[in-house]
Amino acid sequence: MTNPNNATITSVHTAEFTAGDALKIPTLRILRDDGSLYEGASAPELDKVTALKMYDTMVFTRVLDERMLAAQRQGRISFYMQCLGEEAATVGSAAALDDKDMIMAQYREQGALRYRGFTLEQFMNQLFSNEKDLGKGRQMPVHYGSKDIYYMTISSPLGTQIPQASGYAYAQKLRGLKNTTICYFGEGAASEGDFHAGLNMAAVHKAPVIFFCRNNGYAISTPANEQFVGDGIACRAVGYGMKSLRVDGADILAVYKATQMARQHAIEHNEPVLIESMAYRLGAHSSSDDPSGYRSKEEEEKWRQNDPISRYRLWLIEKGWLNDSDDKATIEALRTEILDALKVAEKVAKPGIEHLISDVYAEPIPALQQQLDELKAHIRKYPDAYPVTAGRLD
Amino acid sequence: MAKMNMLQAINNALDLAMAKDDSVVCFGEDVGHFGGVFRATSKLQEKYGKARCFNTPLTEQGIAGFANGMAAQGMKPVAEIQFADYIFPAFDQIVNETAKFRYRSGNEFNVGGLVFRTPYGGGIAGGHYHSQSPEAYFAHTPGLKVVIPRDPYQAKGLLLASIASQDPVIFFEPKKLYRASTGEVPEEYYEIELGKAEVTQQGKDVTVLAWGAQMEIVQKAVEMAEKDGISCEVIDLRSILPWDADTVAASVKKTGRLVINHEAPLTGGFAGEIAATIQQTCFLYLESPIERVCGMDTPYPLALEKEYVADHLKTYEAIKRSVNF
């Protein structure tokens, strides 16, 4: 081994710091707020069908968020998380992937999930924890997942998906699949140890993974400037010897382009890439959060002008792929469709009592079977106290 | 049959598993060319290549997270945590991720096939960071299986069963026995069923229960007791989670007495769980209180290790207390 330290060793003979902000990564911007392109920028190659699917997905996501937050306020579901302001980041990145690329999301990526084809009914069944929920009613609302569409089930602990994405992508490589894994997380989660562990392992083991950091300015109430100093998250990739890109997360054309490049690099070179997407979390962290306690209306208003949907819409109209009148009718129809699906899902029964013990192991262990039997006997004794399951124990 | 020590038996099991199934991959700190600090993965990189047997950076949470991801994709990672004392940075990945993968996704995804191998236990003058027995932490986590072998034959069969399991397994290896324990081991592939205890010696007066490296210790105590005319039934629990309550209860119903020995500290140790279950299922059969012979409720010592450990003399005294109650 000629270089045991695995580091550049050039010499200087006077002591000098390298500044903490020596590396400043620029932000890729293609689409202006008015729907025109920046000078020198060119739109990525997009066919009309894909471009409109991206738009429809963003609109769907926004209407779904609005409707389901209202449903939470009405007490129909226990919890909800919007992605207001960040629709372009998740939809644009998902659109640049192959359908069999694995998505490992954090929790605010319903745009990517919808783009993959998660149906309205599937959304509703999960949100209502009913017996048709693929997750069998075990996780809080918005913890979606589906094997069929390569969308890993969401886990609440932050950042745990990061080293998992490295391992998943490494396995894709070992199996000779020409697929990548995209891993979403926030700038707050990038403070977790799993971020360092995951990025370093992906770099060392050459895993074809795209780390997609949604820097949306806040981790619940903690602003990014209390989360880290230095030039954001993008520059950290360079420390791991990894390619890095920063992109305007409200600019769907830029996000699409960046992800397309990242995917190509990951697959062709079996290397990870980090994308830092800059968009503002316009909504609250979750339905349990109230941003008025930590940021001003003025700040929110300023960012509201930066809307990812409206500028893309203007671009589509300019291209002649969308006409101005399309929208209102579509949105109204969507609202009705969502409300109808909601009404159906909320009436579907909760999962049966056997699902208390199923899937803890591939087959229930004897102790679990015994505990379930004891529970059933108890419920039979006090059926009124357990109305969800008392009538259907067998 | 071949004579092997426990490391050779483990190495042989990994070799067979990797030969049998391309999706078995071994990794961890120093696991690659070096073969692991104890040499459990010796020669595997040469045989199966760097892609399937490799060194990782020094990050237990990374190793565990990476293993979770690989297993979720359908591969069978056998990840080594160099010492069980260093498994705690990976605790979140194991407890919140590995253990809940199948359950939380409604069986959309699972990490069956994932095995964490890790050397545990004292007896090597390792002090408190190279001697711990953390099995009880993991026994409190539904979704995991926890397995501990006592000798080379058991180690090979249980490890192969762990790799073949549909559920993730933490496989604690008694490092004190790595080279000290030798025995005849079949060279071919075989599995020993998980979740089943083994009655290693029949007896009628008292049941003595242990696992892993403590099996040798209790055997010594049992031989002393037998010279006093006490007939002991000896059980190796082998699996801590799920544990074979039926075999233990059947034995206690016969002997009416139970002595449990483990290396880990007394309070919150797995002996407490066993005692609670057995007093409930065998209440009317018990002739004396269930005895626990365990480590003291201190960090694992160094200079005073001999005094601290749940040794054969303490076990012998407990057997006598149990019988003479």
HADDOCK unambig.tbl for C-alpha pairs under 7 A between the chains (distance, minus, plus):
assign (segid A and resid 134 and name CA) (segid B and resid 106 and name CA) 5.93 0.50 0.50
assign (segid A and resid 135 and name CA) (segid B and resid 104 and name CA) 6.30 0.50 0.50
assign (segid A and resid 135 and name CA) (segid B and resid 105 and name CA) 4.71 0.50 0.50
assign (segid A and resid 135 and name CA) (segid B and resid 106 and name CA) 3.99 0.50 0.50
assign (segid A and resid 136 and name CA) (segid B and resid 106 and name CA) 5.21 0.50 0.50
assign (segid A and resid 138 and name CA) (segid B and resid 104 and name CA) 5.95 0.50 0.50
assign (segid A and resid 139 and name CA) (segid B and resid 104 and name CA) 6.45 0.50 0.50
assign (segid A and resid 145 and name CA) (segid B and resid 105 and name CA) 6.68 0.50 0.50
assign (segid A and resid 146 and name CA) (segid B and resid 108 and name CA) 6.29 0.50 0.50
assign (segid A and resid 147 and name CA) (segid B and resid 108 and name CA) 5.46 0.50 0.50
assign (segid A and resid 147 and name CA) (segid B and resid 109 and name CA) 6.77 0.50 0.50
assign (segid A and resid 153 and name CA) (segid B and resid 105 and name CA) 5.55 0.50 0.50
assign (segid A and resid 160 and name CA) (segid B and resid 65 and name CA) 6.92 0.50 0.50
assign (segid A and resid 160 and name CA) (segid B and resid 93 and name CA) 6.73 0.50 0.50
assign (segid A and resid 163 and name CA) (segid B and resid 62 and name CA) 5.65 0.50 0.50
assign (segid A and resid 163 and name CA) (segid B and resid 65 and name CA) 4.72 0.50 0.50
assign (segid A and resid 163 and name CA) (segid B and resid 66 and name CA) 5.05 0.50 0.50
assign (segid A and resid 164 and name CA) (segid B and resid 65 and name CA) 4.66 0.50 0.50
assign (segid A and resid 164 and name CA) (segid B and resid 66 and name CA) 4.75 0.50 0.50
assign (segid A and resid 164 and name CA) (segid B and resid 68 and name CA) 5.67 0.50 0.50
assign (segid A and resid 164 and name CA) (segid B and resid 69 and name CA) 3.87 0.50 0.50
assign (segid A and resid 165 and name CA) (segid B and resid 69 and name CA) 5.80 0.50 0.50
assign (segid A and resid 166 and name CA) (segid B and resid 66 and name CA) 5.93 0.50 0.50
assign (segid A and resid 166 and name CA) (segid B and resid 69 and name CA) 6.93 0.50 0.50
assign (segid A and resid 167 and name CA) (segid B and resid 66 and name CA) 3.96 0.50 0.50
assign (segid A and resid 167 and name CA) (segid B and resid 67 and name CA) 6.05 0.50 0.50
assign (segid A and resid 167 and name CA) (segid B and resid 69 and name CA) 4.41 0.50 0.50
assign (segid A and resid 167 and name CA) (segid B and resid 70 and name CA) 4.63 0.50 0.50
assign (segid A and resid 168 and name CA) (segid B and resid 69 and name CA) 4.26 0.50 0.50
assign (segid A and resid 168 and name CA) (segid B and resid 70 and name CA) 4.59 0.50 0.50
assign (segid A and resid 168 and name CA) (segid B and resid 72 and name CA) 6.92 0.50 0.50
assign (segid A and resid 168 and name CA) (segid B and resid 73 and name CA) 5.64 0.50 0.50
assign (segid A and resid 171 and name CA) (segid B and resid 70 and name CA) 5.37 0.50 0.50
assign (segid A and resid 171 and name CA) (segid B and resid 73 and name CA) 6.52 0.50 0.50
assign (segid A and resid 171 and name CA) (segid B and resid 75 and name CA) 6.89 0.50 0.50
assign (segid A and resid 194 and name CA) (segid B and resid 61 and name CA) 6.64 0.50 0.50
assign (segid A and resid 194 and name CA) (segid B and resid 62 and name CA) 6.50 0.50 0.50
assign (segid A and resid 197 and name CA) (segid B and resid 59 and name CA) 6.26 0.50 0.50
assign (segid A and resid 197 and name CA) (segid B and resid 61 and name CA) 6.79 0.50 0.50
assign (segid A and resid 197 and name CA) (segid B and resid 62 and name CA) 4.59 0.50 0.50
assign (segid A and resid 198 and name CA) (segid B and resid 62 and name CA) 5.84 0.50 0.50
assign (segid A and resid 201 and name CA) (segid B and resid 57 and name CA) 6.74 0.50 0.50
assign (segid A and resid 201 and name CA) (segid B and resid 62 and name CA) 6.95 0.50 0.50
assign (segid A and resid 359 and name CA) (segid B and resid 102 and name CA) 5.57 0.50 0.50
assign (segid A and resid 359 and name CA) (segid B and resid 103 and name CA) 4.60 0.50 0.50
assign (segid A and resid 359 and name CA) (segid B and resid 106 and name CA) 6.64 0.50 0.50
assign (segid A and resid 359 and name CA) (segid B and resid 107 and name CA) 6.05 0.50 0.50
assign (segid A and resid 360 and name CA) (segid B and resid 102 and name CA) 6.58 0.50 0.50
assign (segid A and resid 360 and name CA) (segid B and resid 103 and name CA) 5.05 0.50 0.50
assign (segid A and resid 360 and name CA) (segid B and resid 142 and name CA) 6.60 0.50 0.50
assign (segid A and resid 360 and name CA) (segid B and resid 143 and name CA) 4.96 0.50 0.50
assign (segid A and resid 361 and name CA) (segid B and resid 143 and name CA) 5.60 0.50 0.50
assign (segid A and resid 361 and name CA) (segid B and resid 167 and name CA) 6.08 0.50 0.50
assign (segid A and resid 362 and name CA) (segid B and resid 166 and name CA) 6.02 0.50 0.50
assign (segid A and resid 362 and name CA) (segid B and resid 167 and name CA) 6.34 0.50 0.50
assign (segid A and resid 365 and name CA) (segid B and resid 242 and name CA) 6.76 0.50 0.50
